[in-house]
Amino acid sequence: MQESITMKQPVSYRVEDIQRLLGIGRNSAYNLIRQEGFPAIRVGARIVIPTDLFHAWVSEQAGRGDAANG
């Protein structure tokens, strides 16, 4: 059987990933994580952000921006 090589999306992002994806600094990322409604989960001492919930949150925020401008 031949296995195909595929790039899989990670199950979760780290704070550093959120910084890179949004183009924000460390303090801004941690402030965002503390906001109500942001999909961050504490696992022991680590903070992780499920990728599917993060992308849904980004889409929701983009929709709010459109509504505010319309």
The first five atom37 places (N, CA, C, CB, O) and aatype in JSON, in Angstrom:
{
  "aatype": [12, 5, 6, 15, 9, 16, 12, 11, 5, 14, 19, 15, 18, 1, 19, 6, 3, 9, 5, 1, 10, 10, 7, 9, 7, 1, 2, 15, 0, 18, 2, 10, 9, 1, 5, 6, 7, 13, 14, 0, 9, 1, 19, 7, 0, 1, 9, 19, 9, 14, 16, 3, 10, 13, 8, 0, 17, 19, 15, 6, 5, 0, 7, 1, 7, 3, 0, 0, 2, 7],
  "atom_mask": [
    [1, 1, 1, 1, 1],
    [1, 1, 1, 1, 1],
    [1, 1, 1, 1, 1],
    [1, 1, 1, 1, 1],
    [1, 1, 1, 1, 1],
    [1, 1, 1, 1, 1],
    [1, 1, 1, 1, 1],
    [1, 1, 1, 1, 1],
    [1, 1, 1, 1, 1],
    [1, 1, 1, 1, 1],
    [1, 1, 1, 1, 1],
    [1, 1, 1, 1, 1],
    [1, 1, 1, 1, 1],
    [1, 1, 1, 1, 1],
    [1, 1, 1, 1, 1],
    [1, 1, 1, 1, 1],
    [1, 1, 1, 1, 1],
    [1, 1, 1, 1, 1],
    [1, 1, 1, 1, 1],
    [1, 1, 1, 1, 1],
    [1, 1, 1, 1, 1],
    [1, 1, 1, 1, 1],
    [1, 1, 1, 0, 1],
    [1, 1, 1, 1, 1],
    [1, 1, 1, 0, 1],
    [1, 1, 1, 1, 1],
    [1, 1, 1, 1, 1],
    [1, 1, 1, 1, 1],
    [1, 1, 1, 1, 1],
    [1, 1, 1, 1, 1],
    [1, 1, 1, 1, 1],
    [1, 1, 1, 1, 1],
    [1, 1, 1, 1, 1],
    [1, 1, 1, 1, 1],
    [1, 1, 1, 1, 1],
    [1, 1, 1, 1, 1],
    [1, 1, 1, 0, 1],
    [1, 1, 1, 1, 1],
    [1, 1, 1, 1, 1],
    [1, 1, 1, 1, 1],
    [1, 1, 1, 1, 1],
    [1, 1, 1, 1, 1],
    [1, 1, 1, 1, 1],
    [1, 1, 1, 0, 1],
    [1, 1, 1, 1, 1],
    [1, 1, 1, 1, 1],
    [1, 1, 1, 1, 1],
    [1, 1, 1, 1, 1],
    [1, 1, 1, 1, 1],
    [1, 1, 1, 1, 1],
    [1, 1, 1, 1, 1],
    [1, 1, 1, 1, 1],
    [1, 1, 1, 1, 1],
    [1, 1, 1, 1, 1],
    [1, 1, 1, 1, 1],
    [1, 1, 1, 1, 1],
    [1, 1, 1, 1, 1],
    [1, 1, 1, 1, 1],
    [1, 1, 1, 1, 1],
    [1, 1, 1, 1, 1],
    [1, 1, 1, 1, 1],
    [1, 1, 1, 1, 1],
    [1, 1, 1, 0, 1],
    [1, 1, 1, 1, 1],
    [1, 1, 1, 0, 1],
    [1, 1, 1, 1, 1],
    [1, 1, 1, 1, 1],
    [1, 1, 1, 1, 1],
    [1, 1, 1, 1, 1],
    [1, 1, 1, 0, 1]
  ],
  "atom_positions": [
    [[0.84, -1.18, 0.0], [0.0, 0.0, 0.0], [0.89, 1.25, 0.0], [-0.96, 0.0, 1.22], [1.87, 1.32, 0.74]],
    [[0.54, 2.19, -0.81], [1.31, 3.42, -0.9], [0.69, 4.49, -0.01], [1.4, 3.92, -2.37], [-0.52, 4.72, -0.06]],
    [[1.52, 5.13, 0.8], [1.03, 6.19, 1.66], [1.24, 7.53, 0.97], [1.74, 6.17, 3.04], [2.29, 7.77, 0.39]],
    [[0.25, 8.37, 1.04], [0.41, 9.7, 0.48], [0.91, 10.64, 1.58], [-0.92, 10.23, -0.13], [0.54, 10.51, 2.75]],
    [[1.73, 11.55, 1.17], [2.26, 12.53, 2.12], [1.36, 13.75, 2.04], [3.75, 12.9, 1.81], [1.23, 14.39, 1.0]],
    [[0.75, 14.06, 3.16], [-0.12, 15.23, 3.2], [0.29, 16.12, 4.35], [-1.61, 14.81, 3.34], [0.78, 15.65, 5.38]],
    [[0.09, 17.39, 4.17], [0.35, 18.35, 5.23], [-0.92, 18.48, 6.04], [0.82, 19.74, 4.66], [-1.94, 18.95, 5.54]],
    [[-0.86, 18.07, 7.28], [-2.03, 18.14, 8.14], [-1.99, 19.42, 8.96], [-2.12, 16.91, 9.05], [-0.93, 19.85, 9.42]],
    [[-3.16, 19.99, 9.13], [-3.27, 21.16, 9.98], [-3.16, 20.7, 11.43], [-4.61, 21.93, 9.72], [-3.73, 19.67, 11.79]],
    [[-2.44, 21.44, 12.26], [-2.33, 21.02, 13.66], [-3.7, 21.05, 14.35], [-1.34, 21.91, 14.41], [-4.6, 21.78, 13.93]],
    [[-3.83, 20.27, 15.4], [-5.07, 20.23, 16.16], [-5.24, 21.52, 16.94], [-5.09, 19.02, 17.12], [-6.36, 22.0, 17.14]],
    [[-4.12, 22.09, 17.39], [-4.2, 23.33, 18.15], [-3.0, 24.21, 17.84], [-4.26, 23.04, 19.66], [-1.97, 23.76, 17.33]],
    [[-3.17, 25.49, 18.15], [-2.1, 26.47, 18.01], [-1.55, 26.8, 19.38], [-2.6, 27.75, 17.29], [-2.23, 26.65, 20.39]],
    [[-0.31, 27.26, 19.4], [0.3, 27.8, 20.61], [0.16, 29.32, 20.55], [1.81, 27.37, 20.74], [-0.22, 29.88, 19.52]],
    [[0.46, 29.98, 21.65], [0.39, 31.44, 21.68], [1.29, 32.03, 20.6], [0.79, 31.97, 23.08], [0.91, 33.0, 19.95]],
    [[2.46, 31.46, 20.41], [3.39, 31.95, 19.4], [2.81, 31.84, 17.99], [4.71, 31.17, 19.47], [3.06, 32.69, 17.14]],
    [[2.03, 30.8, 17.76], [1.38, 30.64, 16.45], [0.35, 31.74, 16.23], [0.7, 29.26, 16.35], [0.24, 32.29, 15.13]],
    [[-0.41, 32.06, 17.27], [-1.43, 33.12, 17.17], [-0.75, 34.45, 16.89], [-2.27, 33.2, 18.48], [-1.24, 35.24, 16.08]],
    [[0.37, 34.71, 17.55], [1.12, 35.93, 17.29], [1.48, 36.03, 15.81], [2.4, 35.98, 18.14], [1.27, 37.07, 15.18]],
    [[2.02, 34.95, 15.27], [2.46, 34.94, 13.87], [1.28, 35.07, 12.92], [3.24, 33.65, 13.57], [1.33, 35.85, 11.97]],
    [[0.22, 34.32, 13.18], [-0.94, 34.34, 12.28], [-1.62, 35.7, 12.24], [-1.94, 33.29, 12.71], [-2.07, 36.14, 11.18]],
    [[-1.69, 36.36, 13.39], [-2.38, 37.66, 13.46], [-1.44, 38.84, 13.31], [-3.12, 37.77, 14.76], [-1.89, 39.98, 13.17]],
    [[-0.14, 38.59, 13.33], [0.83, 39.68, 13.21], [0.82, 40.6, 14.41], [0.0, 0.0, 0.0], [0.91, 41.82, 14.26]],
    [[0.7, 40.01, 15.6], [0.66, 40.81, 16.83], [1.8, 40.39, 17.74], [-0.7, 40.65, 17.54], [2.41, 39.34, 17.55]],
    [[2.07, 41.21, 18.74], [3.13, 40.93, 19.69], [2.67, 40.02, 20.82], [0.0, 0.0, 0.0], [1.5, 39.65, 20.92]],
    [[3.62, 39.67, 21.65], [3.36, 38.76, 22.77], [2.31, 39.31, 23.74], [4.65, 38.48, 23.52], [1.37, 38.59, 24.1]],
    [[2.46, 40.56, 24.16], [1.5, 41.14, 25.1], [0.1, 41.19, 24.5], [1.94, 42.55, 25.51], [-0.88, 40.88, 25.18]],
    [[0.0, 41.57, 23.24], [-1.31, 41.62, 22.58], [-1.92, 40.22, 22.49], [-1.18, 42.22, 21.17], [-3.13, 40.07, 22.66]],
    [[-1.11, 39.22, 22.23], [-1.61, 37.85, 22.15], [-2.16, 37.39, 23.49], [-0.49, 36.89, 21.68], [-3.24, 36.8, 23.54]],
    [[-1.45, 37.66, 24.57], [-1.94, 37.26, 25.89], [-3.17, 38.06, 26.3], [-0.84, 37.43, 26.94], [-4.07, 37.53, 26.96]],
    [[-3.24, 39.33, 25.92], [-4.45, 40.12, 26.19], [-5.64, 39.53, 25.44], [-4.24, 41.59, 25.78], [-6.74, 39.44, 25.99]],
    [[-5.43, 39.12, 24.21], [-6.47, 38.51, 23.41], [-6.96, 37.21, 24.04], [-5.97, 38.26, 21.98], [-8.16, 36.95, 24.11]],
    [[-6.03, 36.41, 24.5], [-6.36, 35.12, 25.11], [-7.22, 35.3, 26.36], [-5.09, 34.36, 25.45], [-8.06, 34.46, 26.66]],
    [[-7.0, 36.39, 27.07], [-7.78, 36.65, 28.29], [-9.18, 37.19, 28.0], [-7.04, 37.61, 29.18], [-10.01, 37.26, 28.9]],
    [[-9.44, 37.59, 26.76], [-10.76, 38.13, 26.42], [-11.83, 37.04, 26.47], [-10.74, 38.78, 25.04], [-11.6, 35.91, 26.05]],
    [[-12.99, 37.41, 26.99], [-14.12, 36.48, 27.01], [-14.51, 36.15, 25.57], [-15.33, 37.08, 27.78], [-14.6, 37.04, 24.72]],
    [[-14.73, 34.89, 25.31], [-15.13, 34.47, 23.98], [-13.99, 33.97, 23.11], [0.0, 0.0, 0.0], [-14.22, 33.34, 22.08]],
    [[-12.74, 34.26, 23.51], [-11.61, 33.75, 22.73], [-11.39, 32.29, 23.11], [-10.3, 34.6, 22.98], [-11.37, 31.96, 24.3]],
    [[-11.23, 31.4, 22.13], [-11.21, 29.96, 22.4], [-9.88, 29.38, 22.9], [-11.59, 29.25, 21.17], [-9.35, 28.45, 22.3]],
    [[-9.36, 29.93, 23.98], [-8.11, 29.42, 24.55], [-8.42, 28.42, 25.65], [-7.24, 30.58, 25.09], [-9.37, 28.58, 26.41]],
    [[-7.59, 27.39, 25.73], [-7.76, 26.34, 26.73], [-6.43, 26.16, 27.45], [-8.22, 25.0, 26.08], [-5.37, 26.1, 26.83]],
    [[-6.49, 26.09, 28.76], [-5.28, 25.83, 29.54], [-5.15, 24.32, 29.72], [-5.32, 26.57, 30.92], [-6.08, 23.66, 30.19]],
    [[-3.99, 23.79, 29.35], [-3.68, 22.37, 29.52], [-2.43, 22.33, 30.38], [-3.47, 21.63, 28.12], [-1.31, 22.49, 29.89]],
    [[-2.62, 22.1, 31.66], [-1.5, 22.18, 32.59], [-1.01, 23.61, 32.62], [0.0, 0.0, 0.0], [-1.78, 24.54, 32.89]],
    [[0.27, 23.8, 32.34], [0.84, 25.14, 32.32], [0.77, 25.78, 30.94], [2.28, 25.09, 32.78], [1.09, 26.97, 30.79]],
    [[0.36, 25.02, 29.93], [0.33, 25.52, 28.55], [-1.04, 26.09, 28.2], [0.69, 24.42, 27.56], [-2.06, 25.69, 28.76]],
    [[-1.03, 27.02, 27.27], [-2.26, 27.55, 26.7], [-2.3, 27.09, 25.26], [-2.34, 29.12, 26.82], [-1.35, 27.32, 24.5]],
    [[-3.39, 26.45, 24.87], [-3.55, 26.01, 23.49], [-4.86, 26.56, 22.95], [-3.52, 24.47, 23.39], [-5.8, 26.82, 23.7]],
    [[-4.9, 26.74, 21.65], [-6.07, 27.28, 20.97], [-6.44, 26.29, 19.87], [-5.81, 28.72, 20.39], [-5.7, 26.16, 18.89]],
    [[-7.57, 25.59, 20.0], [-7.97, 24.64, 18.95], [-8.1, 25.36, 17.61], [-9.31, 23.96, 19.33], [-8.73, 26.41, 17.51]],
    [[-7.5, 24.79, 16.57], [-7.46, 25.45, 15.27], [-8.85, 25.73, 14.71], [-6.68, 24.61, 14.29], [-9.1, 26.81, 14.19]],
    [[-9.76, 24.75, 14.82], [-11.09, 24.96, 14.25], [-11.83, 26.08, 14.98], [-11.9, 23.68, 14.31], [-12.52, 26.88, 14.35]],
    [[-11.7, 26.13, 16.31], [-12.36, 27.2, 17.07], [-11.71, 28.55, 16.81], [-12.32, 26.88, 18.57], [-12.4, 29.57, 16.78]],
    [[-10.39, 28.57, 16.62], [-9.71, 29.83, 16.31], [-10.19, 30.39, 14.98], [-8.19, 29.62, 16.28], [-10.49, 31.58, 14.88]],
    [[-10.26, 29.54, 13.96], [-10.68, 30.02, 12.64], [-12.15, 30.46, 12.66], [-10.48, 28.93, 11.59], [-12.51, 31.42, 11.97]],
    [[-12.99, 29.78, 13.44], [-14.38, 30.21, 13.58], [-14.44, 31.56, 14.28], [-15.2, 29.15, 14.37], [-15.24, 32.41, 13.91]],
    [[-13.6, 31.76, 15.29], [-13.55, 33.03, 16.02], [-13.12, 34.16, 15.08], [-12.59, 32.93, 17.22], [-13.7, 35.25, 15.1]],
    [[-12.09, 33.91, 14.27], [-11.62, 34.92, 13.32], [-12.74, 35.29, 12.35], [-10.38, 34.42, 12.54], [-12.96, 36.47, 12.07]],
    [[-13.46, 34.31, 11.83], [-14.57, 34.57, 10.9], [-15.66, 35.39, 11.58], [-15.16, 33.25, 10.38], [-16.22, 36.3, 10.98]],
    [[-15.94, 35.06, 12.82], [-16.95, 35.81, 13.58], [-16.52, 37.26, 13.77], [-17.2, 35.15, 14.94], [-17.33, 38.18, 13.62]],
    [[-15.25, 37.47, 14.09], [-14.74, 38.83, 14.28], [-14.78, 39.61, 12.97], [-13.3, 38.8, 14.83], [-15.08, 40.8, 12.97]],
    [[-14.48, 38.96, 11.87], [-14.53, 39.62, 10.56], [-15.95, 40.03, 10.23], [-13.97, 38.69, 9.46], [-16.17, 41.1, 9.67]],
    [[-16.91, 39.2, 10.57], [-18.32, 39.52, 10.35], [-18.77, 40.71, 11.16], [0.0, 0.0, 0.0], [-19.56, 41.52, 10.7]],
    [[-18.28, 40.81, 12.38], [-18.62, 41.95, 13.24], [-18.08, 43.24, 12.66], [-18.08, 41.73, 14.67], [-18.72, 44.28, 12.74]],
    [[-16.89, 43.17, 12.08], [-16.29, 44.36, 11.47], [-17.1, 44.84, 10.29], [0.0, 0.0, 0.0], [-17.28, 46.04, 10.1]],
    [[-17.61, 43.9, 9.47], [-18.44, 44.26, 8.33], [-19.74, 44.9, 8.78], [-18.73, 43.03, 7.47], [-20.19, 45.87, 8.18]],
    [[-20.34, 44.37, 9.83], [-21.6, 44.91, 10.34], [-21.4, 46.31, 10.9], [-22.19, 43.98, 11.41], [-22.27, 47.17, 10.76]],
    [[-20.27, 46.54, 11.54], [-19.99, 47.84, 12.13], [-19.76, 48.89, 11.05], [-18.78, 47.76, 13.05], [-20.06, 50.07, 11.24]],
    [[-19.22, 48.47, 9.9], [-18.93, 49.41, 8.82], [-20.13, 49.63, 7.91], [-17.77, 48.92, 8.01], [-20.12, 50.56, 7.1]],
    [[-21.15, 48.81, 8.02], [-22.28, 48.89, 7.1], [-23.36, 49.67, 7.67], [0.0, 0.0, 0.0], [-24.39, 49.85, 7.04]]
  ]
}
